[in-house]
Amino acid sequence: MPKVLVVDDEPKILKIVEHCLIREGYEVITALDGCQAIELFLRQEPDLVILDLMLPHVDGF
């Protein structure tokens, strides 16, 4: 099953995207900020990252 890391600082958006991806058969990992996203990316090695550019702490760029 493909693994997707979804990064957004708005919990409502995160939940919507997570729900849609799970429904389509993806394994989903979520992060609320850039620091958490980097940590999860290195540890979980996702196949795809959906990334908000305007994040707290470390931006999406």
N, CA, C and O atoms as a Maestro MAE file, in Angstrom:
{
 s_m_m2io_version
 :::
 2.0.0
}

f_m_ct {
 s_m_title
 :::
 protein
 m_atom[244] {
  # First column is atom index #
  i_m_mmod_type
  r_m_x_coord
  r_m_y_coord
  r_m_z_coord
  i_m_residue_number
  s_m_chain_name
  s_m_pdb_residue_name
  s_m_pdb_atom_name
  i_m_atomic_number
  :::
  1 25 0.853 -1.169 0.000 1 A "MET " " N  " 7
  2 3 0.000 0.000 0.000 1 A "MET " " CA " 6
  3 2 0.905 1.240 0.000 1 A "MET " " C  " 6
  4 15 1.782 1.353 0.856 1 A "MET " " O  " 8
  5 25 0.707 2.173 -0.946 2 A "PRO " " N  " 7
  6 3 1.521 3.388 -0.983 2 A "PRO " " CA " 6
  7 2 1.303 4.239 0.267 2 A "PRO " " C  " 6
  8 15 0.190 4.341 0.782 2 A "PRO " " O  " 8
  9 25 2.391 4.847 0.743 3 A "LYS " " N  " 7
  10 3 2.353 5.653 1.954 3 A "LYS " " CA " 6
  11 2 2.482 7.130 1.577 3 A "LYS " " C  " 6
  12 15 3.378 7.508 0.821 3 A "LYS " " O  " 8
  13 25 1.571 7.970 2.115 4 A "VAL " " N  " 7
  14 3 1.558 9.395 1.813 4 A "VAL " " CA " 6
  15 2 1.716 10.187 3.107 4 A "VAL " " C  " 6
  16 15 1.027 9.927 4.094 4 A "VAL " " O  " 8
  17 25 2.618 11.142 3.092 5 A "LEU " " N  " 7
  18 3 2.775 12.081 4.198 5 A "LEU " " CA " 6
  19 2 2.051 13.365 3.817 5 A "LEU " " C  " 6
  20 15 2.374 13.989 2.806 5 A "LEU " " O  " 8
  21 25 1.074 13.757 4.625 6 A "VAL " " N  " 7
  22 3 0.311 14.982 4.384 6 A "VAL " " CA " 6
  23 2 0.703 15.983 5.465 6 A "VAL " " C  " 6
  24 15 0.638 15.684 6.657 6 A "VAL " " O  " 8
  25 25 1.113 17.184 5.029 7 A "VAL " " N  " 7
  26 3 1.593 18.199 5.965 7 A "VAL " " CA " 6
  27 2 0.767 19.472 5.795 7 A "VAL " " C  " 6
  28 15 0.754 20.074 4.721 7 A "VAL " " O  " 8
  29 25 0.089 19.870 6.849 8 A "ASP " " N  " 7
  30 3 -0.691 21.114 6.848 8 A "ASP " " CA " 6
  31 2 -0.878 21.557 8.293 8 A "ASP " " C  " 6
  32 15 -1.064 20.727 9.182 8 A "ASP " " O  " 8
  33 25 -0.829 22.859 8.525 9 A "ASP " " N  " 7
  34 3 -0.986 23.363 9.884 9 A "ASP " " CA " 6
  35 2 -2.439 23.616 10.271 9 A "ASP " " C  " 6
  36 15 -2.714 24.071 11.382 9 A "ASP " " O  " 8
  37 25 -3.365 23.328 9.369 10 A "GLU " " N  " 7
  38 3 -4.789 23.457 9.677 10 A "GLU " " CA " 6
  39 2 -5.395 22.059 9.835 10 A "GLU " " C  " 6
  40 15 -5.544 21.332 8.852 10 A "GLU " " O  " 8
  41 25 -5.742 21.684 11.063 11 A "PRO " " N  " 7
  42 3 -6.238 20.335 11.333 11 A "PRO " " CA " 6
  43 2 -7.449 19.922 10.493 11 A "PRO " " C  " 6
  44 15 -7.559 18.754 10.119 11 A "PRO " " O  " 8
  45 25 -8.349 20.841 10.193 12 A "LYS " " N  " 7
  46 3 -9.526 20.490 9.389 12 A "LYS " " CA " 6
  47 2 -9.131 20.059 7.981 12 A "LYS " " C  " 6
  48 15 -9.647 19.071 7.458 12 A "LYS " " O  " 8
  49 25 -8.222 20.800 7.379 13 A "ILE " " N  " 7
  50 3 -7.746 20.442 6.033 13 A "ILE " " CA " 6
  51 2 -7.019 19.110 6.080 13 A "ILE " " C  " 6
  52 15 -7.201 18.263 5.206 13 A "ILE " " O  " 8
  53 25 -6.205 18.931 7.089 14 A "LEU " " N  " 7
  54 3 -5.458 17.690 7.257 14 A "LEU " " CA " 6
  55 2 -6.394 16.487 7.329 14 A "LEU " " C  " 6
  56 15 -6.152 15.464 6.689 14 A "LEU " " O  " 8
  57 25 -7.464 16.617 8.115 15 A "LYS " " N  " 7
  58 3 -8.430 15.518 8.273 15 A "LYS " " CA " 6
  59 2 -9.159 15.211 6.967 15 A "LYS " " C  " 6
  60 15 -9.385 14.043 6.651 15 A "LYS " " O  " 8
  61 25 -9.528 16.233 6.209 16 A "ILE " " N  " 7
  62 3 -10.238 16.032 4.940 16 A "ILE " " CA " 6
  63 2 -9.350 15.281 3.956 16 A "ILE " " C  " 6
  64 15 -9.782 14.305 3.342 16 A "ILE " " O  " 8
  65 25 -8.106 15.739 3.807 17 A "VAL " " N  " 7
  66 3 -7.185 15.096 2.866 17 A "VAL " " CA " 6
  67 2 -6.890 13.674 3.322 17 A "VAL " " C  " 6
  68 15 -6.873 12.750 2.509 17 A "VAL " " O  " 8
  69 25 -6.657 13.494 4.614 18 A "GLU " " N  " 7
  70 3 -6.395 12.159 5.162 18 A "GLU " " CA " 6
  71 2 -7.565 11.215 4.871 18 A "GLU " " C  " 6
  72 15 -7.353 10.091 4.414 18 A "GLU " " O  " 8
  73 25 -8.770 11.654 5.127 19 A "HIS " " N  " 7
  74 3 -9.963 10.828 4.905 19 A "HIS " " CA " 6
  75 2 -10.070 10.408 3.432 19 A "HIS " " C  " 6
  76 15 -10.314 9.239 3.132 19 A "HIS " " O  " 8
  77 25 -9.888 11.363 2.523 20 A "CYS " " N  " 7
  78 3 -9.994 11.058 1.092 20 A "CYS " " CA " 6
  79 2 -8.939 10.044 0.645 20 A "CYS " " C  " 6
  80 15 -9.233 9.135 -0.131 20 A "CYS " " O  " 8
  81 25 -7.713 10.207 1.139 21 A "LEU " " N  " 7
  82 3 -6.642 9.287 0.741 21 A "LEU " " CA " 6
  83 2 -6.846 7.891 1.317 21 A "LEU " " C  " 6
  84 15 -6.617 6.898 0.625 21 A "LEU " " O  " 8
  85 25 -7.271 7.804 2.565 22 A "ILE " " N  " 7
  86 3 -7.544 6.494 3.168 22 A "ILE " " CA " 6
  87 2 -8.648 5.782 2.405 22 A "ILE " " C  " 6
  88 15 -8.565 4.580 2.155 22 A "ILE " " O  " 8
  89 25 -9.668 6.518 2.042 23 A "ARG " " N  " 7
  90 3 -10.782 5.939 1.284 23 A "ARG " " CA " 6
  91 2 -10.316 5.371 -0.058 23 A "ARG " " C  " 6
  92 15 -10.903 4.417 -0.569 23 A "ARG " " O  " 8
  93 25 -9.259 5.959 -0.626 24 A "GLU " " N  " 7
  94 3 -8.720 5.487 -1.904 24 A "GLU " " CA " 6
  95 2 -7.675 4.388 -1.732 24 A "GLU " " C  " 6
  96 15 -7.128 3.896 -2.720 24 A "GLU " " O  " 8
  97 25 -7.391 3.997 -0.482 25 A "GLY " " N  " 7
  98 3 -6.501 2.868 -0.246 25 A "GLY " " CA " 6
  99 2 -5.067 3.212 0.105 25 A "GLY " " C  " 6
  100 15 -4.201 2.337 0.077 25 A "GLY " " O  " 8
  101 25 -4.796 4.465 0.434 26 A "TYR " " N  " 7
  102 3 -3.439 4.850 0.815 26 A "TYR " " CA " 6
  103 2 -3.245 4.763 2.322 26 A "TYR " " C  " 6
  104 15 -4.188 4.941 3.093 26 A "TYR " " O  " 8
  105 25 -2.020 4.489 2.727 27 A "GLU " " N  " 7
  106 3 -1.638 4.626 4.130 27 A "GLU " " CA " 6
  107 2 -1.250 6.084 4.309 27 A "GLU " " C  " 6
  108 15 -0.478 6.612 3.509 27 A "GLU " " O  " 8
  109 25 -1.764 6.748 5.336 28 A "VAL " " N  " 7
  110 3 -1.553 8.181 5.495 28 A "VAL " " CA " 6
  111 2 -0.855 8.493 6.817 28 A "VAL " " C  " 6
  112 15 -1.219 7.975 7.873 28 A "VAL " " O  " 8
  113 25 0.148 9.346 6.726 29 A "ILE " " N  " 7
  114 3 0.855 9.873 7.883 29 A "ILE " " CA " 6
  115 2 0.617 11.380 7.845 29 A "ILE " " C  " 6
  116 15 0.659 11.975 6.767 29 A "ILE " " O  " 8
  117 25 0.371 12.007 8.983 30 A "THR " " N  " 7
  118 3 0.111 13.439 8.984 30 A "THR " " CA " 6
  119 2 1.070 14.179 9.909 30 A "THR " " C  " 6
  120 15 1.551 13.640 10.906 30 A "THR " " O  " 8
  121 25 1.332 15.439 9.540 31 A "ALA " " N  " 7
  122 3 2.170 16.323 10.351 31 A "ALA " " CA " 6
  123 2 1.569 17.720 10.334 31 A "ALA " " C  " 6
  124 15 1.012 18.160 9.328 31 A "ALA " " O  " 8
  125 25 1.692 18.414 11.469 32 A "LEU " " N  " 7
  126 3 1.122 19.755 11.607 32 A "LEU " " CA " 6
  127 2 2.129 20.881 11.384 32 A "LEU " " C  " 6
  128 15 1.736 22.044 11.290 32 A "LEU " " O  " 8
  129 25 3.419 20.558 11.297 33 A "ASP " " N  " 7
  130 3 4.414 21.604 11.046 33 A "ASP " " CA " 6
  131 2 5.617 21.011 10.319 33 A "ASP " " C  " 6
  132 15 5.737 19.795 10.172 33 A "ASP " " O  " 8
  133 25 6.504 21.897 9.869 34 A "GLY " " N  " 7
  134 3 7.652 21.465 9.088 34 A "GLY " " CA " 6
  135 2 8.630 20.585 9.837 34 A "GLY " " C  " 6
  136 15 9.177 19.642 9.267 34 A "GLY " " O  " 8
  137 25 8.858 20.880 11.111 35 A "CYS " " N  " 7
  138 3 9.792 20.062 11.904 35 A "CYS " " CA " 6
  139 2 9.294 18.627 12.045 35 A "CYS " " C  " 6
  140 15 10.050 17.673 11.866 35 A "CYS " " O  " 8
  141 25 8.030 18.493 12.363 36 A "GLN " " N  " 7
  142 3 7.425 17.169 12.488 36 A "GLN " " CA " 6
  143 2 7.438 16.447 11.140 36 A "GLN " " C  " 6
  144 15 7.658 15.237 11.082 36 A "GLN " " O  " 8
  145 25 7.204 17.185 10.069 37 A "ALA " " N  " 7
  146 3 7.201 16.590 8.731 37 A "ALA " " CA " 6
  147 2 8.564 16.011 8.371 37 A "ALA " " C  " 6
  148 15 8.650 14.906 7.835 37 A "ALA " " O  " 8
  149 25 9.626 16.751 8.662 38 A "ILE " " N  " 7
  150 3 10.978 16.265 8.366 38 A "ILE " " CA " 6
  151 2 11.272 14.991 9.151 38 A "ILE " " C  " 6
  152 15 11.800 14.023 8.604 38 A "ILE " " O  " 8
  153 25 10.928 14.999 10.423 39 A "GLU " " N  " 7
  154 3 11.156 13.827 11.268 39 A "GLU " " CA " 6
  155 2 10.398 12.608 10.735 39 A "GLU " " C  " 6
  156 15 10.961 11.518 10.638 39 A "GLU " " O  " 8
  157 25 9.124 12.794 10.392 40 A "LEU " " N  " 7
  158 3 8.322 11.684 9.879 40 A "LEU " " CA " 6
  159 2 8.817 11.220 8.515 40 A "LEU " " C  " 6
  160 15 8.816 10.022 8.231 40 A "LEU " " O  " 8
  161 25 9.240 12.156 7.668 41 A "PHE " " N  " 7
  162 3 9.756 11.800 6.354 41 A "PHE " " CA " 6
  163 2 10.978 10.896 6.478 41 A "PHE " " C  " 6
  164 15 11.081 9.884 5.785 41 A "PHE " " O  " 8
  165 25 11.888 11.258 7.349 42 A "LEU " " N  " 7
  166 3 13.108 10.463 7.519 42 A "LEU " " CA " 6
  167 2 12.835 9.104 8.148 42 A "LEU " " C  " 6
  168 15 13.484 8.117 7.800 42 A "LEU " " O  " 8
  169 25 11.888 9.045 9.064 43 A "ARG " " N  " 7
  170 3 11.586 7.797 9.778 43 A "ARG " " CA " 6
  171 2 10.664 6.876 8.988 43 A "ARG " " C  " 6
  172 15 10.863 5.661 8.991 43 A "ARG " " O  " 8
  173 25 9.666 7.427 8.317 44 A "GLN " " N  " 7
  174 3 8.638 6.619 7.653 44 A "GLN " " CA " 6
  175 2 8.885 6.372 6.167 44 A "GLN " " C  " 6
  176 15 8.314 5.439 5.600 44 A "GLN " " O  " 8
  177 25 9.719 7.183 5.527 45 A "GLU " " N  " 7
  178 3 10.040 7.056 4.098 45 A "GLU " " CA " 6
  179 2 8.788 6.926 3.230 45 A "GLU " " C  " 6
  180 15 8.580 5.890 2.599 45 A "GLU " " O  " 8
  181 25 7.948 7.973 3.191 46 A "PRO " " N  " 7
  182 3 6.723 7.909 2.396 46 A "PRO " " CA " 6
  183 2 7.012 7.895 0.899 46 A "PRO " " C  " 6
  184 15 8.076 8.322 0.451 46 A "PRO " " O  " 8
  185 25 6.039 7.393 0.134 47 A "ASP " " N  " 7
  186 3 6.147 7.368 -1.319 47 A "ASP " " CA " 6
  187 2 5.811 8.726 -1.934 47 A "ASP " " C  " 6
  188 15 6.273 9.050 -3.028 47 A "ASP " " O  " 8
  189 25 5.005 9.517 -1.226 48 A "LEU " " N  " 7
  190 3 4.552 10.808 -1.724 48 A "LEU " " CA " 6
  191 2 4.368 11.750 -0.542 48 A "LEU " " C  " 6
  192 15 3.979 11.323 0.545 48 A "LEU " " O  " 8
  193 25 4.653 13.049 -0.759 49 A "VAL " " N  " 7
  194 3 4.418 14.062 0.263 49 A "VAL " " CA " 6
  195 2 3.486 15.121 -0.325 49 A "VAL " " C  " 6
  196 15 3.747 15.666 -1.397 49 A "VAL " " O  " 8
  197 25 2.406 15.402 0.387 50 A "ILE " " N  " 7
  198 3 1.520 16.510 0.044 50 A "ILE " " CA " 6
  199 2 1.815 17.578 1.086 50 A "ILE " " C  " 6
  200 15 1.567 17.380 2.276 50 A "ILE " " O  " 8
  201 25 2.348 18.720 0.633 51 A "LEU " " N  " 7
  202 3 2.972 19.675 1.539 51 A "LEU " " CA " 6
  203 2 2.403 21.081 1.376 51 A "LEU " " C  " 6
  204 15 2.404 21.637 0.278 51 A "LEU " " O  " 8
  205 25 1.920 21.648 2.475 52 A "ASP " " N  " 7
  206 3 1.531 23.051 2.521 52 A "ASP " " CA " 6
  207 2 2.821 23.866 2.567 52 A "ASP " " C  " 6
  208 15 3.759 23.494 3.271 52 A "ASP " " O  " 8
  209 25 2.882 24.974 1.825 53 A "LEU " " N  " 7
  210 3 4.114 25.764 1.799 53 A "LEU " " CA " 6
  211 2 4.246 26.705 2.981 53 A "LEU " " C  " 6
  212 15 5.361 27.002 3.408 53 A "LEU " " O  " 8
  213 25 3.137 27.178 3.515 54 A "MET " " N  " 7
  214 3 3.182 28.137 4.627 54 A "MET " " CA " 6
  215 2 2.934 27.407 5.948 54 A "MET " " C  " 6
  216 15 1.798 27.277 6.403 54 A "MET " " O  " 8
  217 25 4.024 26.937 6.546 55 A "LEU " " N  " 7
  218 3 3.968 26.158 7.776 55 A "LEU " " CA " 6
  219 2 4.706 26.875 8.904 55 A "LEU " " C  " 6
  220 15 5.603 27.675 8.640 55 A "LEU " " O  " 8
  221 25 4.344 26.601 10.147 56 A "PRO " " N  " 7
  222 3 5.111 27.164 11.260 56 A "PRO " " CA " 6
  223 2 6.455 26.441 11.421 56 A "PRO " " C  " 6
  224 15 6.600 25.286 11.021 56 A "PRO " " O  " 8
  225 25 7.414 27.122 12.000 57 A "HIS " " N  " 7
  226 3 8.755 26.616 12.323 57 A "HIS " " CA " 6
  227 2 9.622 26.453 11.079 57 A "HIS " " C  " 6
  228 15 10.590 27.197 10.914 57 A "HIS " " O  " 8
  229 25 9.314 25.527 10.222 58 A "VAL " " N  " 7
  230 3 10.055 25.303 8.978 58 A "VAL " " CA " 6
  231 2 9.031 25.327 7.849 58 A "VAL " " C  " 6
  232 15 8.100 24.521 7.849 58 A "VAL " " O  " 8
  233 25 9.185 26.242 6.883 59 A "ASP " " N  " 7
  234 3 8.178 26.332 5.824 59 A "ASP " " CA " 6
  235 2 8.310 25.201 4.809 59 A "ASP " " C  " 6
  236 15 9.271 24.432 4.847 59 A "ASP " " O  " 8
  237 25 7.362 25.107 3.923 60 A "GLY " " N  " 7
  238 3 7.307 24.022 2.956 60 A "GLY " " CA " 6
  239 2 8.329 24.087 1.839 60 A "GLY " " C  " 6
  240 15 8.489 23.129 1.082 60 A "GLY " " O  " 8
  241 25 9.032 25.228 1.730 61 A "PHE " " N  " 7
  242 3 10.053 25.328 0.700 61 A "PHE " " CA " 6
  243 2 11.299 24.585 1.119 61 A "PHE " " C  " 6
  244 15 12.279 24.556 0.374 61 A "PHE " " O  " 8
  :::
 }
 m_bond[243] {
  # First column is bond index #
  i_m_from
  i_m_to
  i_m_order
  :::
  1 1 2 1
  2 2 3 1
  3 3 4 2
  4 3 5 1
  5 5 6 1
  6 6 7 1
  7 7 8 2
  8 7 9 1
  9 9 10 1
  10 10 11 1
  11 11 12 2
  12 11 13 1
  13 13 14 1
  14 14 15 1
  15 15 16 2
  16 15 17 1
  17 17 18 1
  18 18 19 1
  19 19 20 2
  20 19 21 1
  21 21 22 1
  22 22 23 1
  23 23 24 2
  24 23 25 1
  25 25 26 1
  26 26 27 1
  27 27 28 2
  28 27 29 1
  29 29 30 1
  30 30 31 1
  31 31 32 2
  32 31 33 1
  33 33 34 1
  34 34 35 1
  35 35 36 2
  36 35 37 1
  37 37 38 1
  38 38 39 1
  39 39 40 2
  40 39 41 1
  41 41 42 1
  42 42 43 1
  43 43 44 2
  44 43 45 1
  45 45 46 1
  46 46 47 1
  47 47 48 2
  48 47 49 1
  49 49 50 1
  50 50 51 1
  51 51 52 2
  52 51 53 1
  53 53 54 1
  54 54 55 1
  55 55 56 2
  56 55 57 1
  57 57 58 1
  58 58 59 1
  59 59 60 2
  60 59 61 1
  61 61 62 1
  62 62 63 1
  63 63 64 2
  64 63 65 1
  65 65 66 1
  66 66 67 1
  67 67 68 2
  68 67 69 1
  69 69 70 1
  70 70 71 1
  71 71 72 2
  72 71 73 1
  73 73 74 1
  74 74 75 1
  75 75 76 2
  76 75 77 1
  77 77 78 1
  78 78 79 1
  79 79 80 2
  80 79 81 1
  81 81 82 1
  82 82 83 1
  83 83 84 2
  84 83 85 1
  85 85 86 1
  86 86 87 1
  87 87 88 2
  88 87 89 1
  89 89 90 1
  90 90 91 1
  91 91 92 2
  92 91 93 1
  93 93 94 1
  94 94 95 1
  95 95 96 2
  96 95 97 1
  97 97 98 1
  98 98 99 1
  99 99 100 2
  100 99 101 1
  101 101 102 1
  102 102 103 1
  103 103 104 2
  104 103 105 1
  105 105 106 1
  106 106 107 1
  107 107 108 2
  108 107 109 1
  109 109 110 1
  110 110 111 1
  111 111 112 2
  112 111 113 1
  113 113 114 1
  114 114 115 1
  115 115 116 2
  116 115 117 1
  117 117 118 1
  118 118 119 1
  119 119 120 2
  120 119 121 1
  121 121 122 1
  122 122 123 1
  123 123 124 2
  124 123 125 1
  125 125 126 1
  126 126 127 1
  127 127 128 2
  128 127 129 1
  129 129 130 1
  130 130 131 1
  131 131 132 2
  132 131 133 1
  133 133 134 1
  134 134 135 1
  135 135 136 2
  136 135 137 1
  137 137 138 1
  138 138 139 1
  139 139 140 2
  140 139 141 1
  141 141 142 1
  142 142 143 1
  143 143 144 2
  144 143 145 1
  145 145 146 1
  146 146 147 1
  147 147 148 2
  148 147 149 1
  149 149 150 1
  150 150 151 1
  151 151 152 2
  152 151 153 1
  153 153 154 1
  154 154 155 1
  155 155 156 2
  156 155 157 1
  157 157 158 1
  158 158 159 1
  159 159 160 2
  160 159 161 1
  161 161 162 1
  162 162 163 1
  163 163 164 2
  164 163 165 1
  165 165 166 1
  166 166 167 1
  167 167 168 2
  168 167 169 1
  169 169 170 1
  170 170 171 1
  171 171 172 2
  172 171 173 1
  173 173 174 1
  174 174 175 1
  175 175 176 2
  176 175 177 1
  177 177 178 1
  178 178 179 1
  179 179 180 2
  180 179 181 1
  181 181 182 1
  182 182 183 1
  183 183 184 2
  184 183 185 1
  185 185 186 1
  186 186 187 1
  187 187 188 2
  188 187 189 1
  189 189 190 1
  190 190 191 1
  191 191 192 2
  192 191 193 1
  193 193 194 1
  194 194 195 1
  195 195 196 2
  196 195 197 1
  197 197 198 1
  198 198 199 1
  199 199 200 2
  200 199 201 1
  201 201 202 1
  202 202 203 1
  203 203 204 2
  204 203 205 1
  205 205 206 1
  206 206 207 1
  207 207 208 2
  208 207 209 1
  209 209 210 1
  210 210 211 1
  211 211 212 2
  212 211 213 1
  213 213 214 1
  214 214 215 1
  215 215 216 2
  216 215 217 1
  217 217 218 1
  218 218 219 1
  219 219 220 2
  220 219 221 1
  221 221 222 1
  222 222 223 1
  223 223 224 2
  224 223 225 1
  225 225 226 1
  226 226 227 1
  227 227 228 2
  228 227 229 1
  229 229 230 1
  230 230 231 1
  231 231 232 2
  232 231 233 1
  233 233 234 1
  234 234 235 1
  235 235 236 2
  236 235 237 1
  237 237 238 1
  238 238 239 1
  239 239 240 2
  240 239 241 1
  241 241 242 1
  242 242 243 1
  243 243 244 2
  :::
 }
}
